[in-house]
Each structure stands twice: as structure tokens, then as C-alpha cells.
Amino acid sequence: MAQASPSDLQPFTLENTLQACRGVVGSIAVDDKPLRVLRCNEDGAYDVVPYQGQPYLAISYCWPGSSDFHRLSTSSARTPVITPNGVVHSEHFSLFISHAAHTYDSTSCVWLDYHCINQSDDDEKSAQVAIMQRIYTGAKLTLVMLEDVSLRPEHRRILATPQATPTSLEVARHVLSSRWFSRAWCSQELVLSRHAHFYVHDASNEGDFISIPSDTLWHIFDGARNRDPSIPFFTQPRGSLPDVAMAKSTCAWALGVVHHLGCSDDYDKTSLLCNLLRLVYRFARRPTAFGEHSRTIQLNVLKMANVIAIKRHDFSLLLVNHGIHNHLQGRLGFGWAGAPIEGDRASLVWAKKDFQVAKDPQIMLTDVGLLARGCLACVTQEYTWQLHRDCTGLHLTIDGFTRAISSPSRAHASWTRNLDAQHLHDLFTALASCRGHGWDDATRHARVVFAYLLSVDYDVQPDPISSDLDAVARSFLREPFSLKDIASAMSFIWRASNFATFSTVHLSDGSVLLLSGNISDLTGRLLFQPYVVRPKLFSPPMVLTINSMVLENRVSPLGAYRCIGCVRGLGMISEADGHGAQSMCVA
């Protein structure tokens, strides 16, 4: 096992990160396949044999050895495996696993990483890890082994006819308690698979198992989520999708699959990221930190993921740099970078065709920062808005002055049937009530924001709503809720289900924008919108918002502008009067 270098445990500079990401993109070569498989012999033992195209079942399981991983029943019993070094009774290939594989298909071989990859050969491990997507995609079926979970007879009835009941919620919670669901490698293996069955112990029959097709288990999870919103979402197996389709997946999506999960070596997540994108990438010398866990290492992994994305000309992570939990915010050299936000549609569906990527073909990273072209303006005026709903109603605060507000009319019932609709209802109500109290400029901002929200599509700022905002709001709120896409897109302003915060700003180019992110006090700051995340046209349902970098209004001795935070918003900086085609080094 490769040992961690002291430098691998220290915070990476941008220069360090670029070095850590050096490597070569591989091709689909003849050796992009398993090297070995396990074949059951007449005595019930398994031989390690060379892979020669045999059909095989892939195993996804948690390695034994962790103090908090308690395997049940036959998961603690061992299967004999005949290796080049003799017979071993495998702790990894338990009787539970071998029984499940043999019962599903006694004629197929088995691929299990511990025995089919030479664990003492770092070069072989590195090469096989780089093609893990080939291995799991090539399997007939992936057997997901939950060796620390058993189900009772009454649970089996739920599996036969899954419905949203208290018992199905109990089953979902119990299955999700398995260590398997907390591990990054396991999650990746499932996504890479063509088809998957989950296996748990049968509590009523010692030594037996219960098999659950992934579709059935996901259906149970979906039903349970109706009763408990904390039930997480999981990505279905995508192994049946062609490489061309998977190559369109974004780095924000792939990193989101593994980012918050456990890993014995957190740097493995950079390899998992490549695997999920079907990118055969061989690092020249990837960092390692087996058994070492720290915030520093986690941030180094996040830095590497952002560098890999930029080198791949995937700019999806620049659409999540506004997150309030983005731990790279303001870090020198990485202020532009992003971290996955669960369920964020904008970053999940980023595609070159929707953005002005062609205007900056030379975008690149240097040891100092991100070299990018885009539009630049200075914030000349800012209003800070807060919406808060409690048992007494809706309250609006602008620049510290608060007042209670009421809906301009009785809204159609559909505006309160889900949270997104209720949130848009409250935003409309707040914008329509912005008048008086010396808020003349804020009222003008509200009219522009209203125009953004109601526009079908636009590439320049729409004209402000000129008619009475109360009348406009009444018109929309009396009709059935139909603005699903914009309502969902505006989730970035909500910090909690009953609290939103955002700014409306006036820029030096004359534009008014709505912004919200991980930084406030924007007046006097520079706002930079790289072309690679500037939409060609704002149009539902795909592209409705834009991300901007907030820069210090001075350049460093190295020629870079430090990015101190990022925001998402409505509206684009104008390209007129010298605001467009600005080349910037963002650190």
C-alpha cells in the first residue's frame, strides 16, 4: 500500500493541486477489463483464474476490519479461495457472498476486488481503479451485499407489495442503517452497474438471504420519503447507458455522488469522480492518505475535483460556487471553485450548448488562478432583503427595516400545495409590497426582478414592470400555479423553509440584478461573470439563473483579482461600453 507523503497531508496551493492532477487520459484499450475472476470448482472452493471473457457477477461490499462494522451470521464465515500462493479462507469473500452468487447463477464467475486485483501491486491497483467503470459495466449483475442487515418475515411482505406505510418506513430506515450506504466506493459501484440486486440476511432462516432488486428498494425509499423527507435520494444504476451519454454527465453530479461519503483514503474520490464520468484517467502520481482523515485532506480533494473539471472543460462546479457551505470560499487561488449542492439542477444539467463557452476557448488554470474571459461591472448600490414567515404571517426586511405584509389577494389554492410554490408566492407578495418608507430605488429594483421572474426568455435585462405591482401580483396569484420551473430555480435564496435572503444591486453598466450567495456587503465590489457560465439565453426549464464571482477591487502583485465569494442570481452584466470581453485572472 502506497504511503502518504508529508506533502499529501498539507494544504494544497493551486500549484500543488495542478501537480497532483497530472496524468494521461486513456483510451478503450484491450487491457481495459478485469485481469482475474473467481471460478467455483467441483469442491465448492473458488479458483482465481485469468479473465478470458467469461460472464461474471460483480460484488459490491464493505471491506471487513472496521470496528463499527458488525457482520451478521454467515458473513463472518469464510469461503475457501485457491490463489497462486495457496488456499486461503477469505474473510472478504464470505459464505454469505459466495452463497448468494452461486444461488443467483452457478455458471458465472465472480469478480471481487480483494482477490481479483493484486493488493500488493500498487501499479496494478492504480491501473484497475482507473477502469473500474469497465469492470462494473461489464458484469451481468452487481450483487450489493448488506452484510450487517437482516429483515424479518413481516418485512418481506413489504418487499412483495411496496407501499408507503409505517412498516415500509421502518424497512427503509433499517436497510439504510447498513454501513454500505455510507461508503463512497460502494455508491460509485452501484452507479457504474448495469443492474443490481441488494442482499440482506434472512432473520427467520439462519444462513439464508433475501434478494431485493434495486428498483424495488428505490420504490420503497421513495414511499418512505413521503413520510420522512430525510430519507436520502440515490442515483440509479447507469451502467447500461453508453459512454457517450455518460460523458455528458457533469463533474458536479459525479462529485456529488461521493463527496460526503466515507473513504479509507479520501484521495480515492478523485479516481471515483473519473470513473463515474467514464473517464479513463491515469494519474502520474496521485496523492494518498490511507487512514488519515482531516478537513485539510477533504479540501485538497475538493480542490483536485475543481481542477479536473476545468481541465476537462466542464464548468458545472462554477455553478455551485455560491453555496453557503462551500469551504473553498475566499481561499487564495480557489475563490472561484465550487462544491456540490444536493439536488441543484443548474449544475447537474450544465451543457456547453447552453452557455457562451465559445467566447472563451482559452480558459485555463495557472499557478496563480483561473484565467477566464467574461463580463465585469462594479456594484454601485445594494439593497438587502429578508423574507420571514412565522405563525403571525409574512415579514419583509429591507436594509434592516421590517414590516409585516399580507398577500395582495386571495391566492389560488395551488400556490400553497408545495414549498416551491409557497416560496414564489411569498416572493411575489414581498416585491409587490415594496413601496413607501423611502424605498423608491428598492421599488424600481423590485419592478426589474418581477420582470425577470415573468419573462419567458431573455438575453438582456427585460424592461421593468411599469404597471401596478399589486395588480400584477393579484393577476398571477389568482390563477392556478404554473411557474414551476422558476419557482424551483429560486430555491437558492432560501436559507430555511421559512427564511430567504438576497440582494438587489445596481451595477456600473446600468443593470439591476438579484443576487444571493455566500457573501454580502457588495457595494464597491467587482462582479465577474465568466462566459463559460453565461447563458446564451435564459429560458425554462434548463437555464434560469447565472453565477457570478465577487472580486476585490484591486489587483495583486501577481496580476490576479482575489475572489472573496460567489453569488447566484437573475440577470446578466451588459457587454456594452467595455464591460464585456474582459480577461481576468481570478485567485
MARVOPA-759769 format. One record per residue (C-alpha): y, z, x; residue in three letters. Coordinates in steps of 0.02 Angstrom, whole numbers, padded with zeros to 5 digits, always signed. Each point is the difference from the previous one (the first is absolute). Layout:
<pts>
YZXALA/...
</pts>
This chain:
<pts>
+00000+00000+00000MET/+00169-00051+00072ALA/+00109+00145+00051GLN/+00178+00017-00058ALA/+00132-00032+00130SER/+00139+00132+00007PRO/+00122-00137-00049SER/-00100-00033-00160ASP/+00044+00176-00058LEU/+00187-00017+00030GLN/+00131-00080-00114PRO/+00005-00189+00024PHE/+00161-00090+00037THR/+00015-00176-00067LEU/-00047-00064+00172GLU/-00156+00112+00001ASN/-00047-00062-00174THR/+00015-00183+00048LEU/-00115+00033+00148GLN/-00125+00093-00110ALA/-00008-00148-00120CYS/-00035-00131+00132ARG/-00157-00101-00033GLY/-00067-00166-00057VAL/-00038-00071-00170VAL/-00182-00053-00007GLY/-00079-00144-00092SER/-00152-00007-00112ILE/-00124-00017+00143ALA/-00189+00003+00001VAL/-00001+00180+00061ASP/+00104+00058-00148ASP/-00152+00080-00080LYS/-00107+00155+00017PRO/-00095+00015+00162LEU/-00142+00104-00070ARG/-00076+00058-00164VAL/-00132+00126-00052LEU/-00165-00068-00066ARG/-00128+00108-00090CYS/-00175-00013+00075ASN/-00169+00034-00080GLU/+00004+00183+00052ASP/+00164+00034-00090GLY/+00098+00013+00161ALA/+00145-00117+00039TYR/+00008-00113+00152ASP/+00166-00049+00079VAL/-00015-00189+00013VAL/+00119-00142+00048PRO/+00095-00076-00144TYR/-00059-00178-00031GLN/+00072-00035-00171GLY/-00110+00121-00098GLN/+00068+00058-00169PRO/+00061+00178+00018TYR/+00074+00147-00095LEU/+00153+00084+00078ALA/+00016+00189-00004ILE/+00166+00091-00025SER/-00017+00186+00033TYR/+00082+00148+00086CYS/-00062+00043+00173TRP/-00083+00172+00008PRO/+00068+00137+00109GLY/+00159+00057-00085SER/+00003+00184-00045SER/+00069-00037-00174ASP/-00131-00132-00042PHE/-00152+00078-00085HIS/-00136-00128-00036ARG/-00122+00036-00140LEU/-00189-00011-00018SER/-00079-00148+00092THR/+00165-00043+00082SER/-00045+00134+00126SER/-00172-00078+00032ALA/-00016-00133+00133ARG/-00072-00177+00003THR/-00099-00056+00154PRO/+00085-00144+00090VAL/-00082-00096+00142ILE/+00133-00040+00129THR/-00012-00083+00172PRO/-00002+00177+00070ASN/-00140+00060-00111GLY/-00019+00082-00171VAL/+00142+00106-00063VAL/+00007+00097-00161HIS/+00169-00053-00058SER/+00124+00124-00068GLU/+00112-00146-00050HIS/-00135-00101-00088PHE/-00056+00139-00116SER/-00149-00010-00117LEU/+00124-00007-00144PHE/+00075-00160+00072ILE/-00163-00082+00050SER/-00080+00041-00169HIS/+00148-00076-00094ALA/-00001-00158+00108ALA/-00189-00025-00012HIS/+00001+00029-00188THR/+00140-00126-00029TYR/-00082-00137+00105ASP/-00149+00036+00110SER/+00005-00175+00077THR/+00179+00008+00066SER/+00052+00071+00166CYS/+00131+00137+00014VAL/+00161+00003+00100TRP/+00058+00175+00047LEU/+00136+00015+00132ASP/-00074+00142+00103TYR/-00160-00094+00040HIS/+00059-00181-00010CYS/+00145+00021+00121ILE/-00031+00068+00174ASN/+00099+00162-00007GLN/+00003+00016+00190SER/+00077-00172+00028ASP/+00187+00005-00032ASP/+00018-00188+00021ASP/-00133-00035-00130GLU/+00075+00128-00119LYS/+00171-00079+00018SER/-00068-00175-00031ALA/-00102+00053-00152GLN/+00143+00102-00075VAL/+00109-00156+00012ALA/-00121-00096-00112ILE/-00045+00140-00122MET/+00065-00110-00140GLN/-00137-00127+00043ARG/-00135+00132-00002ILE/+00040+00076-00171TYR/+00046-00166-00079THR/-00166-00072+00060GLY/-00107+00136-00080ALA/-00096-00028-00163LYS/+00063+00169-00060LEU/+00088+00151+00072THR/-00084+00165-00039LEU/+00132+00137-00007VAL/-00088+00164+00035MET/+00081+00157-00071LEU/-00118+00121+00086GLU/+00094+00156-00052ASP/+00001-00031-00188VAL/-00133+00022-00135SER/+00010-00035-00187LEU/-00086+00088-00143ARG/-00093-00083-00147PRO/+00150+00015-00117GLU/+00104-00093+00130HIS/-00124-00144+00000ARG/+00033-00029-00185ARG/+00184-00027+00042ILE/-00050-00134+00125LEU/-00098-00092-00134ALA/+00146-00005-00124THR/+00160+00042+00096PRO/+00139+00060-00114GLN/+00158+00103+00023ALA/-00067+00173-00042THR/+00016+00173+00079PRO/-00174-00026+00074THR/+00049-00166+00079SER/+00151+00087+00078LEU/-00118+00132+00069GLU/-00114-00136+00072VAL/+00148-00092+00078ALA/+00067+00157+00083ARG/-00172+00049+00063HIS/-00036-00171+00075VAL/+00173-00007+00078LEU/-00032+00166+00087SER/-00115-00093+00121SER/+00061-00007+00179ARG/-00027-00190-00006TRP/+00158-00024-00105PHE/+00109+00083+00133SER/-00053-00110+00146ARG/+00093-00155+00057ALA/-00152-00091+00069TRP/-00093+00022-00164CYS/+00142-00066-00105SER/+00013-00153+00112GLN/-00187-00034-00012GLU/+00006+00000-00189LEU/+00147-00123-00007VAL/-00087-00117+00123LEU/-00161-00003-00102SER/-00053-00135-00123ARG/-00085+00123-00116HIS/-00031+00187+00010ALA/-00109+00132-00081HIS/+00037+00186+00019PHE/-00146+00119+00027TYR/+00000+00186-00040VAL/-00139+00129-00006HIS/-00093+00030-00163ASP/+00016+00187-00032ALA/-00148-00002-00120SER/-00122-00088+00118ASN/-00004+00064+00179GLU/+00000-00145+00122GLY/+00050-00130-00127ASP/+00166-00089-00020PHE/+00115-00072-00133ILE/+00073-00173+00030SER/+00171-00044-00074ILE/+00071-00177+00011PRO/+00179+00006+00062SER/+00065-00083-00160ASP/-00075+00140-00104THR/+00072+00135+00111LEU/+00172-00080-00002TRP/-00009-00008-00190HIS/-00036+00187-00004ILE/+00147+00032+00117PHE/+00116-00104-00110ASP/-00051+00097-00154GLY/+00019+00166+00089ALA/+00174-00051+00059ARG/+00054-00007-00182ASN/-00032+00186-00008ARG/+00051+00043+00178ASP/+00131-00114+00082PRO/-00040+00076+00170SER/-00165-00097+00006ILE/+00036-00124+00141PRO/-00010-00188-00008PHE/-00123-00091+00111PHE/-00010-00180+00057THR/-00150-00096-00065GLN/-00116-00088+00124PRO/+00082-00162+00058ARG/-00138-00070+00111GLY/-00035-00144-00118SER/+00177-00066+00022LEU/+00018-00140+00129PRO/+00089+00031+00164ASP/+00145-00109-00054VAL/+00031+00111-00151ALA/-00017+00163+00098MET/+00117-00065+00135ALA/+00136+00001-00134LYS/-00020+00188-00022SER/+00145+00097+00073THR/+00002+00125+00142CYS/+00082+00123-00120ALA/-00153-00014-00113TRP/-00127+00013+00142ALA/+00086+00148+00083LEU/+00014+00085-00170GLY/-00190-00005-00018VAL/-00029+00110+00155VAL/+00167+00078+00047HIS/-00022+00170-00083HIS/-00188+00017+00029LEU/-00091+00094+00136GLY/-00063-00079+00159CYS/-00085+00076+00154SER/+00113-00110+00105ASP/+00161-00040-00092ASP/+00029-00152+00110TYR/-00153-00078-00085ASP/+00114-00033-00148LYS/+00083-00142+00097THR/-00171-00085+00010SER/-00034+00037-00183LEU/+00167-00081-00044LEU/-00053-00160+00087CYS/-00173+00003-00079ASN/+00071+00017-00176LEU/+00108-00153+00031LEU/-00152-00095+00067ARG/+00094-00012+00165LEU/-00119-00007+00148VAL/+00108+00087+00129TYR/-00059+00065+00168ARG/+00118+00125+00078PHE/+00021-00012+00188ALA/-00001+00189+00012ARG/+00018+00090-00164ARG/+00053+00184+00010PRO/-00128+00130-00046THR/+00011+00182-00050ALA/-00173+00050-00063PHE/+00005+00176-00071GLY/+00187+00015+00032GLU/+00108+00013-00154HIS/+00189+00021+00000SER/+00155-00067-00086ARG/+00042-00090+00162THR/-00162-00101-00005ILE/+00022-00038-00185GLN/+00175-00066+00035LEU/-00065-00104+00146ASN/-00126-00080-00117VAL/+00138-00037-00126LEU/+00105-00077+00139LYS/-00145-00110+00055MET/-00031-00057-00179ALA/+00181-00054-00017ASN/-00007-00095+00165VAL/-00162-00087-00051ILE/+00080-00051-00164ALA/+00156-00073+00082ILE/-00105-00094+00129LYS/-00102-00070-00143ARG/+00161-00053-00089HIS/-00045+00115-00143ASP/+00159+00089-00053PHE/-00070+00102-00144SER/+00029+00166+00090LEU/+00186-00040+00006LEU/-00007+00016-00190LEU/-00055+00182+00009VAL/+00117+00062+00137ASN/+00108+00085-00135HIS/-00133+00129-00046GLY/+00054+00181+00003ILE/-00164+00043+00089HIS/+00023-00133+00134ASN/-00017+00105+00158HIS/+00065-00141+00109LEU/+00171+00009-00084GLN/+00137+00006+00132GLY/-00121+00006+00147ARG/+00074-00096+00145LEU/-00079-00171+00014GLY/-00089+00017-00168PHE/+00137+00031-00127GLY/-00042-00168-00079TRP/-00185+00042-00025ALA/-00088+00051-00160GLY/-00143+00106-00065ALA/-00112-00042-00150PRO/+00054+00060-00172ILE/-00145+00017-00122GLU/+00009-00128-00140GLY/+00156-00086+00067ASP/-00014-00174-00074ARG/+00138-00081+00103ALA/-00089+00031+00166SER/-00174-00037-00069LEU/+00047-00176-00056VAL/+00121-00049+00139TRP/-00024-00185+00040ALA/+00097-00116+00115LYS/+00029-00126-00139LYS/+00108+00123-00098ASP/+00118+00047+00143PHE/+00122-00085+00119GLN/-00120+00012+00146VAL/+00038-00178+00058ALA/+00177+00053+00044LYS/-00065+00113+00139ASP/-00150-00082+00085PRO/+00037+00091+00163GLN/-00006+00178-00066ILE/-00083+00108+00132MET/-00015+00170+00081LEU/+00066+00045+00172THR/-00011+00162+00097ASP/+00165+00049-00081VAL/-00021-00044-00184GLY/-00026-00130-00135LEU/+00094-00163+00029LEU/+00036-00074-00170ALA/+00124-00109-00092ARG/+00071+00040-00170GLY/+00154+00052-00097CYS/+00114+00142+00052LEU/+00140+00093-00091ALA/+00089+00166+00007CYS/-00005+00126-00142VAL/+00180+00031-00053THR/-00028+00108-00155GLN/-00145+00102-00069GLU/-00037+00094-00161TYR/-00151+00115-00003THR/-00091+00013-00167TRP/-00129+00124-00060GLN/-00095-00002-00164LEU/-00089+00156-00059HIS/-00094+00026-00161ARG/-00048+00174-00060ASP/-00036+00085-00166CYS/+00183-00014-00050THR/+00012-00187+00030GLY/+00062-00123+00131LEU/+00132+00047+00128HIS/+00100-00118+00112LEU/+00083+00052+00163THR/+00118-00116+00092ILE/+00071+00062+00166ASP/-00037+00180-00049GLY/+00075-00005-00176PHE/-00132+00030-00134THR/+00001-00027-00187ARG/-00131-00009-00137ALA/-00022-00172-00077ILE/-00089-00063-00154SER/-00081-00164-00044SER/+00124-00125-00073PRO/-00118-00031-00147SER/-00170+00041-00068ARG/-00119-00089+00118ALA/-00154-00094-00054HIS/-00155+00110+00018ALA/-00072-00114+00136SER/+00134+00059+00122TRP/-00085+00171+00011THR/-00183-00052+00006ARG/-00015+00000+00188ASN/+00096+00073+00146LEU/+00070-00165+00067ASP/+00073-00043-00170ALA/+00075+00174-00021GLN/+00076-00012+00174HIS/+00082-00168-00036LEU/+00062+00069-00167HIS/+00083+00144+00093ASP/+00076-00117+00130LEU/+00073-00113-00135PHE/+00069+00154-00089THR/+00080+00068+00158ALA/+00081-00166+00047LEU/+00068-00022-00176ALA/+00075+00175-00001SER/+00094-00023+00164CYS/+00181-00002-00055ARG/+00149+00114+00010GLY/+00015+00150+00118HIS/+00083-00111+00131GLY/-00158-00103+00019TRP/+00082-00171-00019ASP/-00079-00072+00157ASP/-00167+00079-00043ALA/+00011-00083-00171THR/+00025-00168+00085ARG/-00152+00036+00108HIS/-00099+00043-00157ALA/+00045-00168-00078ARG/-00065-00092+00154VAL/-00161+00103+00004VAL/-00026-00035-00185PHE/+00014-00186+00039ALA/-00131+00016+00136TYR/-00120+00088-00119LEU/+00019-00130-00138LEU/-00002-00158+00107SER/-00153-00110-00015VAL/+00028-00061+00178ASP/+00143-00011+00124TYR/+00035-00041+00182ASP/+00182+00060+00001VAL/+00078+00148-00086GLN/+00008-00031-00188PRO/+00165+00021-00089ASP/+00027+00179-00061PRO/-00034+00034-00184ILE/+00171-00025-00081SER/-00039+00061-00175SER/-00015+00180-00055ASP/-00146+00081+00094LEU/-00038+00113-00148ASP/-00024-00154-00109ALA/-00109-00084+00130VAL/-00106+00156+00021ALA/-00019+00019-00188ARG/-00055-00180-00014SER/-00141+00022+00124PHE/-00056+00174-00046LEU/-00019-00045-00185ARG/-00120-00140+00044GLU/-00181+00026+00056PRO/-00015+00039+00185PHE/-00028-00164+00093SER/+00071+00028+00175LEU/-00163+00060+00077LYS/+00024-00083+00169ASP/+00175+00063+00037ILE/-00045+00172-00068ALA/-00145+00011+00122SER/+00105-00069+00143ALA/+00132+00135-00024MET/-00124+00140+00039SER/+00078+00014+00173PHE/+00150+00097-00068ILE/-00109+00138-00077TRP/-00040+00150+00110ARG/-00094+00088-00141ALA/-00046-00043-00178SER/+00163+00076-00062ASN/+00118-00028+00147PHE/+00077-00158+00074ALA/+00128-00025+00137THR/+00086-00157+00063PHE/+00164-00067+00064SER/+00107-00145-00055THR/+00099-00072+00144VAL/+00139-00125+00027HIS/-00020-00106+00157LEU/+00122-00087+00115SER/-00062-00167-00070ASP/+00056+00051-00176GLY/-00176+00033-00065SER/-00055+00150-00101VAL/-00178+00061+00029LEU/-00110+00137-00069LEU/-00093+00090+00141LEU/-00120+00145+00021SER/-00104+00054+00148GLY/-00016+00127+00138ASN/+00183+00011+00048ILE/+00164+00042-00088SER/+00185+00003+00049ASP/+00008-00188+00022LEU/+00188-00027+00008THR/+00050-00077+00166GLY/-00180-00046+00043ARG/-00064-00174+00031LEU/-00127-00073-00121LEU/-00118-00131+00074PHE/-00119-00108-00102GLN/-00120-00099+00111PRO/-00039-00174-00066TYR/-00186+00037+00004VAL/+00022+00123-00145VAL/+00141-00090-00091ARG/-00073-00081-00156PRO/+00032-00184-00030LYS/+00029+00047-00181LEU/-00012+00162-00097PHE/-00123-00038-00137SER/-00130+00103-00095PRO/-00135+00048+00018PRO/-00019-00021+00189MET/+00169+00029+00084VAL/+00129+00114-00078LEU/+00069+00109+00140THR/+00053-00014+00183ILE/-00009+00121+00147ASN/+00144+00027+00120SER/+00021+00090+00166MET/+00143+00123+00020VAL/+00075-00013+00174LEU/+00121+00102+00102GLU/+00165-00093+00014ASN/-00009-00013+00189ARG/-00109-00087+00127VAL/-00098+00089+00137SER/+00016-00042+00186PRO/-00162-00099-00020LEU/+00078-00109-00134GLY/-00092+00078-00148ALA/+00058+00074-00164TYR/-00090+00159-00043ARG/-00080+00002-00173CYS/+00023+00173-00074ILE/-00085-00031-00167GLY/-00049-00132-00126CYS/+00030-00033-00184VAL/-00071-00107-00140ARG/+00113-00072-00132GLY/+00065-00133-00117LEU/+00110-00139+00069GLY/+00024-00094+00162MET/+00138-00008+00128ILE/+00095-00164-00013SER/-00024-00128+00139GLU/+00181-00057-00018ALA/+00145+00042+00117ASP/-00105+00034+00153GLY/-00115+00130-00078HIS/-00155-00111+00015GLY/-00100-00062+00149ALA/+00034+00158+00099GLN/-00117+00029+00148SER/-00034+00186+00023MET/-00105+00109+00114CYS/-00052+00147-00109VAL/-00066+00155+00086ALA/
</pts>
